[in-house]
């Protein structure tokens, strides 16, 4: 298992329907998987620069967000490098600074973690509403499985927890590279 400090950061505004998908995905992951001590799951909301301390403390950052890409709603994306700005939280955010600026500030301060974004094309990210659209709610398990597969590539193996009549059992999640079918554009 990897000994790097990993931060899984769910971002977005939970008051704007699908824009809160990243926060909901982080909650889903926390509820359905058993996590090693070196992995922190966090609701980053819309905090921007206020997340700098947490970013400085991690070696590998996984951001969960919505992505405004060219595909249909529900498309899952994996972004890194120059493609990070496709993530809603990495582009000219209304909330202080965007995450790319925050990562650049971390680099100036001496530590910029490696970062990857898992995002999903939203159906509705402008309507006030506390719930995800039914389409994106249905995509949560698939989206989270892809995040878990990425973590396995980083040497972090997780256990899926299932509840059967209130009793939790742990199941080792089988992973292979062929299971990571996601759009990288």
NORQUIWO-V966240 format. One line per field, one symbol per residue. phi: phi as a letter, one per 20 degrees, with the letter a starting at -180 (. if undefined). burial: I if it has 16 or more other ideal C-beta (glycine too) atoms within 10 Angstrom, else O. A space follows every 50 residues. Layout:
phi = ???
burial = ???
This chain:
phi = .fdffddddecpdfedlffegffffffffffdcedffedddbeelcflff eggfffedecddddbecedeefgnfedccblfegfffgfdckffdldeff ffffffffeobdffccddccffebcdefredffgffgfeggfgfffffff fffendeddeddddlndecdcfefcbffeedcede
burial = OIOOIIIIIIIIIIOIIIIIIIIIIIIIIOOIIOIOOOIOIIIIIIIIOO IIOIIOOIOIIIIIIIIOIOOOIIIIIIIOOOIIIIIIIIOOIOOOIIII OIIOOIOOOOOIIOIIIIIIIIIOIOOOOOOIIOOIOOIIOOIIIIIIII IIOIOIOIOIOOOOOOOOOOOOIOIOOOOIOIOOO
